[in-house]
Amino acid sequence: MNAFRIVFVSFLVSEFVTCAADYFPAPDSAGGWRTAKDATQARELAAMDLSKLEQAWEFTQRCTQNGGLLVVRRGYLVFEKYFGRASRDANPDMASTGKAYTSIACGIMLREFRDKIPEGLDTKVFTEAFLPEGLPLDDVRRADITLGQLLCMTGGYNGEGQSPTAVVMGKAFPLKAVPGQNIRDLDTSSLRCAMWTNAGAGYSYSSPEPHIASMVLRRVTGMELQDYINERLARPMGWGAWGYCLHRGDFTMPHANGAGSIAVHATDALRFGYCLLREGRWGDRQLVPADYIAKCNQPSPYNPHCPFTLQFEQNSDGHVAGAPRDAFWKSGAGGFGLLIVPSLDLVIYKMGGNNGQYDPTLTGLPQAEPDHSRDEWKPIQRTPFHEGSMGGDDGLRRVLEMVCAAVRE
C-alpha cells in the first residue's frame, strides 16, 4: 500500500509539473495570468505561504519611494501589490534592468543571424563589419574585445559612477572615476569611454559595454533594439504598451540605450522572466535559444572574476545564502529587479523607483493618474534598534531570500 501511494503521488506531482510547464499566460487584454486568489489557493496551487509573502511585501515597502512586488510560481500569479506611483499599467524607467533585455535580444540575434556573426560570443566586434563607428581605434586594446566580454562587462571598460570598482579573480579594488555615457551622443561616448585594463583581465560594471553590444545588434539585424525586441519578444508574448525612455527634456535620443531604461508593464516584465524560466519557450515557439539562457546562471568563460554572466547576477557561488544556486537576476537603479529561480519554478518582479522614474514624458506613453501618497517618502535611517530601509541590490537580494522562504516544499 505504501509503495502504491508513493507511485501514485509521484505520478500526480509529475502530471502537475508538466501542466505548469505547458502553461503560458494570455495577454492582459485577454484575461492575463491565472491567479491564486487567497491563502488556500496559494498553498494548494502554487505551494506558497501567503503570510511569508506578506512579510516580503512589508519589507519591499521599506526599500523605495514607489514600487511593488509580483510573484509567479508554477504559472500562477500568487502575489501582486503596488505602492506609491507604481501600478500594473505604469511604464517606469526600469534603469539597468533593461540590460537583461539587451542580452536576451543579442542571444536571439546570434541564432537568427549566425551566418553574419558565425563566431557568436567569441566575435571580436571592433571591426568594419560590426562597429565601423568605432574606427579608427583610439585605444588599440579595443581590438581584442569580444561580444561575450561586452555582455559580461569584462571588456576592460572603466566602471561608472563617482566610486567605480574593479574585480579581478574575486578581489575588488577602486578605480578612478572617468566620464561615462552622454545621452546626447550615446554611441560615441560609449565607444570612447576609457579602458582600465585589457579585454578579459577584469570585471567592472560599465554601462557603455552592453550599449556597444546593442550597436552590434543594430548593425547585424538592420533593426533598432526597440523594434527587434518588439518583434521577437513583445508581440509573441502579448505585451501591453511599452517602450524606452528616449525623451530627456528638450532632447530625444535617436537610439534606445542598450544599457537600460526600458519601460514595461509589471505583468509583462513577469512574462519576460517566465519565458526565461521556460528556457526561452512561449507556447509552441522557441523565442530565445535555450542554450543561451542556460549560460545566464552559470560561471562564464567571459567572466571568471565574479558571478555576473551575460548581464545577469547569478548565484552559482551561493553568495545569496537564502536562495538556490541556480537563481539569476538583473537589478536596476531605484530598487528594480527581475529574478528567476528555475529549481523553484519561480519568477519575482520587484518594482522600485523614485518619482522621476515614473515621469510619463520619458516614454511619451499615456499613463493613468498616479497615487501621490508616497511623493514625500524618505528612507528610514538605521539605528541600533531598527534595521531601517534597505534599498538597491541589498534590498533586492533580501526580497529574493524572503520569497524563496515562502516556498512550502
N, C-alpha and C positions, 0 to 999 in steps of 0.2 A: 504494500500500500504506500509506504513512504517513497519507494522508488518510482511508483506511478505518479505520485504527487509532484516529485521533483521534475520528472519528464514533462508533465502537463504544465507546470508553472514555467519551465524553461521555454516551452512552445509558445505560451501566451506572451512572455517577455519578447521572444524573437519576433512574433507577429506584431506586437506593439511598436517595437523599434523600426521594423520595416515600414509600418504605416506612417510613423513620424518622419522617416527619411523620404517618403514619397509625397509628403505634403508641401505645397508651396502656396503662399497666400495670394489671394486676388488683390488687384489694386484697391486702394481705399475707396475709390469711387464705385467699386463693385462689391463692397462688403468688407474688404480688408482682411486683417488677421483673424483667425479663430482665437477665442479668448477663454481663459479660465476666470470665471466671474466672482468667485468667492474663495474662502479658505479651503473649503472641502474640494472644490474643483482644482484648485492649485495643488492640493495634496494628491488627489486621485489621478488627474490628467497629466500633470507636469512634475509630480514628486517634488514640490517646493513647499517650504514652510513660510506661509504668508507673513507670520509675525516677525520672522527674521528679515524678510524683505522690507517690512515697515521700519525696522531698525536701520537698514541700509538707506532707506529713504530719509529718515530723520538726519542721518549723518550727511547725506547729499545736500540737504538744505543749508548746512553749516559751511559748505565748501565755497559757494559762489553767490553772486548777486542774483542771478537768474539761472534757471536750469530745470532739469527733470531727470527721471530715472525710468528706463524701459527695460524689461527683461523678457526674453523669449526662451522657453525650454520645451523640447520635444515638439516644436512647431506651434506652441500655444503662447500667445501674449498673456503672460501671467501677472505683469505689473506695468502700469503706465500712469505716472503722475508728473505734474509740472508745477513750477512756482515762478513768480515774477513775470517777466515778459515772454518766457518760454511757453510754447503750446505745440500741439501736434502739427499744425499747419504753418508755424513760424519758419522763416528762412534765415536763421542767424549765420553770421560768419563763423564757420567751424574751425577757422585758423588751420593749424598744421594737421588736423585730422584729414584734411584734403590730400595730404601726401600719400595716404594709403590708396586713394582713388587713382592717383597718378601711377603708382606702382602697378596696380592691377591692370590699368589700361596698357601699360608697357608689356605686361605679361600676355595680354591678348594680342598686341601688335606682333610680338615675337613668333606667335603661332601663325597668325594670319599672313604676315609678310616675311616668312622665313627665307624666301628667295632673295629678298632685298637685304636681309640682315642675317646671313646664314650662321655667323659665329655667335649669335644670341647675346647672352650676358657678357661673353668674353670680348665683344666687339670694342675695339678702340675707336672712340667716337669723334675725336678732334681731327677729322679728315674732310676733304672736299665733299665726299658723299653724304656725310651726316651733319656736319657743323661748318659749312663754309663761312658762316658769320664769325667763327672763332679764329679764322686765319687772316694774316699770318699769326703765329703763336707769339704772345708776349712773354710766355714762360715755357721753356722747352719741356718742362716736366708734364705739361698738359697732354703731350703726345701719347703718353702711356696710360691715360685714364680710360677705363672700360665702363660700359653701361652698368655692369653689375656693381662696380665700385661707386658710381654715382648714386645708385639706388640703395646702397648700404652706407653712404656718407663716409667712404674711405678713399675718395678721390684725391685727398690732400688739400682740399679747400679749408680755409680758416673758418672756425666756428663763429657763431654770431652772438650779438649782444655785447654788453659792456664788460662781461667777465667770461669770455669763451674758454672752453676747456678742451683738452685732447685726451684720448685714451690709447695707450699702446700696450697691448697684451695684458689688459686688465688694470694697468696703472694709469691714474689720471694726473694731469698736471695743467697749469693755466697757460693760456695763450694770450698774446697781445691783441687787443680789440682793433679791428680794421673795418672800413666801410663794407656794408653788405649790399643787399638788393636796393635798387632805386626804382620805385614803381613807375616813374616817368621814363625810364629807359631800362625796362626789366631784363630784356635779353642781354644787352651789352654788359650791364652791371653784374649780372650773374656770371657771364663768361669770364669777365676780367677780375672777379673777386680774387684776392690774394691767396696763394697757397702757402701752407705752413710746413709741408713735407712732401715727399714723393708719393705718387699714387700707390695705395695699398699699405703704406707704412704706419698708418694710424687712423683712428676714428675721431671725427669732430662733427657735432651737429650743425650742419651747414645747409640752409635753405636753398642757396644757389644750385646745389647739386641735383636735387630732384627737378628743379625747373629746367636745368640743362637737359635732363632725361626727357622732359616733355617737349623740348625743342627738337630732339632727335625723333620723337614720335610724330611731331608735326611734319618733319621732313620725309619720313618713311611712309606715312599713311596719306599725306597730302590733305590732312584734315586738322582743324583746330582741336585741341584737347577736349574742350567742352562738347563739340559736335561728335567726336569719337566716343566719348563716354555716353552721350545721349543715345547714339545708335546701337552701341554694343552692350550697354547695361541698362540705362534708364527706360528705354522703350520696351525691351523684352520683359523687364520686371514690373512695368506699370507704375513708375514713379509719378507723383504729382508734380506741381510746379517746382522747379529747382533752377539753380544757376551758379555763377561765380560772382564774387564781389568785385566787379570791374569798375564801378563808378566811385571815384575818390574825389569828392568835392567838385572842382572845375575840370577834372581830368578823367577820361575814360580809357582804361587800359586796352590796348589792341589785342592782347592775348591773355588767356587765363594763366594764372600763376601756378605752375606745377608744384610749387611749394605749399599750396594751401588755399584757404578762403573759398572753399566750396560751400554752398548753402542748400541743404537738402532737408526735406521734411523728416521729422523724427522717425516715423514708421518706415520711411524709405531708407534711412540710414540702417535700420534693422534689416530691411530686405537685402541691402548690400552685404551686411555682415552674415546674414543667413545663407546667401549664395556662397560665400567663402566657407561657411560651416559645412555646406553640402558639396564641398570640393569643386565648386565652380558650376554646378548644375543649376538650372532653373526649369522646372518641369522636365520636358524631354529634350532640352537643349543644353549643350555644354558651352556656357558663355565664357568661362575662364578656364585655361588649361589647368587640369588637376595637378600636374607636376609642378607648375609654378606656385600654386597655393601651398603645396607640400613643402616648399622651400621656406615659406614665410615664418614658420615657427621652429626652425632648426638652426643650429650654428651654420654659418655660411663661409665658404672659402673666400668670399669677397670681404668678409669682416671677421677675422679671427680675434679681434681685440675686445669685443663686448657683445652682449646679447641684443643686437639690433640688426635685423635682417630684412632687406627689401622694403624698407620704410615701416617695419613693424618691430616694436619691442617684443621680445619673446622670452619665455620663462624656462627655457631648457636647462638653465643652470640653477633653477629653484630660488632665485633671488627674491621672489614674492612667495614667501613660505606658505601662505594660506591658499594658494592656487595650484592647480595641476600644472605639471611641467610642459604640457602641450598648449597652454594658453598663449595667445598673442593679441596685441592691441596697438592702436595708434592714438596718441593723445593730441590735444590741440590747446593753444593758449586760451585762457579763460576757464579751464576746467572741463573741456570737452574730451570725450574718449569713446571709441568703439572697440569692444572687446569680444573675442571669440574663444570659446573653450570646447574643442571638439570632443574630448573624452566625456564631458558632461552634457553634450548636445545643447549648448548654451550660448546665447548672444546677449550682450548687455550694451545699451547705449546710454551713456551719462552725458546729459546736456549741461552746459555751463554758460558763461559769458557775462560780460558787463553790458551796460545799457547800449554803448556804442556798437556792440556786435549785433544788436537787433535793429539797427537803423535800416529801414526798408529802402533807402536811396542807394545803398551799397549794391543791391541787385536790380532794383527797379521793379521787382515783383510786388504786386498788390498784397497788403497784409491787413488782417483784422486789427482793430484797436487793441493794443496790448494791455495787460494788467500792470499798473504802475505802482503796486503796493510795495515793491522792493526797491524802488528807484533810489532811496536814500540809505539802503542797507550798507553796513560796514562790517568787516570780519571781526569776530570776537578775538581778542588777544589772549594768548595762552597765559595761564597763571599756574602756580604750584598745585592748585586745586581744580583746574579745569583745562581740558585739552585744547580748548579754543577751536578755531577754524583750521582746516587743513585743505588748502587748495592745490591746484596744479597736479603734477604727476603723483605726488604722495597721496593726495586725496583719491585720485583715480585708482591707485593700487589698493587702497584700503577698501573702496567700494567693491572692487573685484573680489577681495578676500571675504567680505561680508555677504555678497551674493552667493559665492561658492559655498559658504557655510550654511546657506538656506536650502541647499540640495539635500533631500532626505535620504538618499541612497548611501 
